[in-house]
Amino acid sequence: MKKFKIFILIMAVAAFSSCSNDEATIAQQADTSKPLILSSVLESSRATTQTDQIVAGQVVYAWADVSSTQANWVNSWQLTASGTGTFTFADGADKYFPKGNEAIDIYATHGRYQFAANAAFPSAGYTFAVHNDQRLEANYCESDLLYGIKKGVTYNAGGVGVKFYHMFSKVEVVLKADGALTDDDLAGAEVNILDVQTQVTFAPEKTTEAGIADSPTRENMLTLSTDQQAAKAAIIMNTVVAPKANTGFGSEVGEACIPPQSFDTDQFIKIVLHSADYNGTTLYVPLHNLTMNSGYKYTFQVSVNAVANVAASTVTVTPWGAEDIRDIDLTK
């Protein structure tokens, strides 16, 4: 039996700053001297895409309730990331804090979904599907479902920060030529993750800030499609090749976001070579007995040999923000 080298890292927790305002029915209660100011920063930069800021052009929706009464205060406020930690919104869409220095609770999401203006908080859930082709940065970012909560927020002229957490799992792959293969033999190779359940129902809960930081709590908000076969698809990602002459695999990876799910298959990663000597050669990386969790990333360092497929090794698990390494046997 073979073992395969995987680094599993807790996915970056995006720190997203947020505040919200009133709707038309309670506009007269707003304190227009106290605007809601949003800014963002990611807690960790150990990522390839969406590293220390939400990528420019990505859309976020925010809601807010009055903390003391839980009365609705803001419905689906659409914000657009600048890429530098600030956000813009449409003219006339300014939001404010309530009068009397009332505190508010903020809930915000980011991902591949559009809400109508002033839509109610989606507690009943909505269908979310990742992109099948995540080679484009925009498709990858839209597939990265984020959710953030901040309770008891009062006015702060400098803005109020809200941490966003990655709801999905992330798969990273980097290839390296092994044996007789050269770097040129891997040039133009295609990398796919096979039989991925791409669709979930996301029912965000108005839990605590501590709750949203807990991976099992986040997973309880996600339900895989009951039509599992119809929702399954291959996910294609950017191909990254580490130079054969270098020691190790380096830090660059291809990446894809997928809903948390279990895998037990002989064909998890599909690699198709397109070099002159190996054009059409197809290799597979198996993955057995592993459940991917919310907020974790799984990095596959694959030594590609046209005969042996991948080099035997162990599975290494590393949380995103700390060193806590252990080995997992993914073989049957």
N, C-alpha and C positions, 0 to 999 in steps of 0.2 A: 504494500500500500504506500502511496505517495502522500507527502504533506506539502502544503503550499504556503508560501510566506505572505502574510497579511499583517499590516499594521492597522489597528482599529483605534481611532482617535475620537474623543468626544467632539462633536462638531461645534464650530464657533458659536458662541452665544452672542448674538448681535445686540449691542446696547443701542436702543432706539429711543430718542427723547420725544415725548408727546404730551399734548394737552388738547382740550377740546372746548366746544362752545355750545350755545343753546340753539334750539330750533325755532321756527317762526312763531309757534304757539306760545313760547315763553320768552320771546325776544326782549320784552319789556323788563325782564328780570336780569338781563345781562349787565355786567359792569364793563362798559366799553373803555374804561381806563385800564383794564387788566386783560390784554390780549393773551391768547394761548400761543406760546412760542415753542417750536419743535426743533430739535437737533438730534443727530444720531452719531453713534460710534460703536464699533464692534469690540467686544471684550477681548477677543483674541484675534491675532492676525495670521494664525497658522492655517492658511487656506490659499488656494490658487486664484479663485474668483470670489468676489465680494469679501475682500480681506478685512480692511479696517473701516470701510464705509459701505453702506448700501449703494449699489451701482447707479450711476446717473441715469435718469429716465424711468427707473423702476417705481411702481405705484404702490402706495400704502393707503389703507382705509382705517379710520379711527372712529371709535364710538366713546361716549362717556355717560355716566350716571351721576346724579347727586349722591354723595357718599351717605349722608344722614338719612335720606328717604328712599334711595335706590330709584328715584324718578329719573326717567330718561332726560338727558341734557343735550347730547349730540348724537345724531344719526349719520352714518357713513360719510365721513369727511374725507374727500379724496385729496391725497398729497403726492407730490412727485419729488423724488430724491434728486439732489443736485450732484451727488457724488463726492461732495466735500463736507458732508455732515449737516447740511441745511435742507429745507424743503420749501417748495412753492405750492401755491394753490390758485384756483381760478379767482379772477376779480370778483369781489363781493362775497367771497366765501370765508371771510374772516370769522374766527370763533373767539369767544371771550369766557371768562370765568363768571359764575353767578355773583350777584350782589351779596354783600354781607360776609365776604371772605369764605363762602361755602366751599368745602372740599369736594373734589370729584374723583371718580374711579374711571380709569382709562383702559380701553381694550383696543388693540390694533393688530391688523394682519397684513401680510404681504404675500403675493403669489400670483398664480395664473388664474385670476378671476376678476370679474368686473361687477361692482354693485351699482345699482341705480342711485341717483342722488337722494339723500335722506332716507335710504333704506334702513329698516330696523336691524338691530343686532341679530346675526344669524344663529341663534341658539339651537334652532331645530336642525341645523346642518345644511351643507351644500356640497355638491359634487365637485371634486378637484382631481384633475388628471395632469400628470407630468408630460412634458414633451418627449416624443419618441426620439427626436434628433436633438441632442444637447451639445452639439459641436459649436453652435452659435452661442455667444455669451448671453444674449437676451433670453434664449430658450432655457439655458441652464438657470439663470437667475429667476425666471418666472416659475421654474419647477421647484425652487427652494422655498417651500412654504414656511413662513415665519409667524409667530404669535407672541405678543407682548402684553403685559399687564402692569399697571401701576395704580395702587390704591391710596386714597386719602390725599390727593394732590391739591395743594393750594398755590395761589399765584406766586410766581417767582419771575422777576424781570429777566433773568438769564435763561429762562426755559426750564423744563422739567424732563429728566431722562427716564426712558422706559426701556427695560431690557427686552429684546426680542430673542426667542429661542427657536432653533431649527426643529421643526416638527418631524421631518423625514430623516432617513438614513442617506449617507453619501458613499458612493463607490468610487474609488480612485484606482487607476491602472497605469503602471509604467512598465515598458518592455525593455529587455536588454538581450542582445545577441549572445548566444551560447554555442559552444562546440565549434563546428565549421562555419556557422553563420556569421555574416559581417553586418555592420551598421547599414550598408546599402541594401542588404537582403530584407531589412525591416522597413526601409523607406516606402511610404505609401501604404503600409499595412492598415487594415480596418479592424477596429475593436468594437465588439458589441457585447452587451449583457443580455442573456436570453431568458425568455419566459418570465418577464417581470410583470407583476400586477401593478398597473400604472395608475389605477383609479381608486379613489377613496371618497367616503363621505366624511367631511370635517365638521364636527359640531363643537365649536369653541365653548368652553365653560368659563364662567366668571369665578374662577378659583382664586386663590391667593398668589402672591408673588412667589412664595416658597413652593406652592403647588406646581406652578408652571415650570419651575426649575427642575422638577422631578420627571425623569424619562417615562416611567409607567403612567403617571398622571397625564402626560401629553398623549401617550399611546391610547389611553381610554377615550380620547376625543376623536380618534381615527377609526373608521370601519372600512375594511377592504370591500370592494365591490362583490356582491353576492354572485354576479355573473362572472365568475373568475376567469373562465376561458376567454370570454369576449374581451375582457379587460387586459389580458396578457399580451405582451408585445416585446420586441427586441428594442433595446435602448442603445443608440450609437453615440460614442463619445470621441473627443479628440484623441488622436494617437500621439503618445509621447514616448520617445526612445532615448534611453540613457546610453551615452557613448560606451562602447565595449571596453575602450582603453581606460576608462575612469574606474576608480575604486567605488564600489557601492552603486546605488541607483539614483542618487541626487534627490533634489526636492521637487522637481517638476513632475506633474502627473496629469493624465486625462481624468475627467471627473463627470459624475452624473448623480443627480438626486433621485431617489426612489422612495416610495412609501415603506415603512417598516414591514417586514415579512420574513417568512422562513424559506430556506432553500435546502434541497437535498437532491442534487443532480450531478450527472457526469459531464454536463455541458452548460456551465454557468457563464464563462467568458469565451467568446468565439473570436479567434484571430485569423484573418485571411491575409496571406502574403501576396504581394503583387510585383515582386522583383523579377528580373529576367530569368533567373535560375529556379525560382520557386513560385512562379505566378500561379495563383489558384490554390496553393497549399493551404489547407484549413486545419487549425489546431484548436483544441478546447482545454479550458481549465475547469476541472470539476469543483464543486463546493457541496459538502455534505454536512448535514446536522448542524446548521447554523441559522439562528434567528437574528436578523438585523434589527436594531433598536432605534428609537427616536433620539436624535441628537448625537449619533455616533457616525464616524466615517471609517471605512474599511479600505485600506490601501493594499492592492495586490502588486507585489514586485515580481514580475514574471520573467524568468530566464528562458528565452525561446530557443529551442533546438528543433530542427525540422524532423527529427526522429523521436526524441524523448519528450517533446512538448514543453514541459517546465521542469526546473530543477527541484528535487526533493528538499524540503525545508520545513520549518515550523511556522506556526501562526503566532504573531506577537500582538498583544492588545495594549494600547497606550491611550489613556484618557487625554483629551485635547489640552487641558491646562496643567497637567501634572504628570510626573513620571511614576507609573505604576504598571510595570510590565509583567505579563504572564503569558504562558504558551497555551494554545488550544489546538487539539487534534481534530481536524476537519474531515478526516477519512472515515469510512464506514467501519 
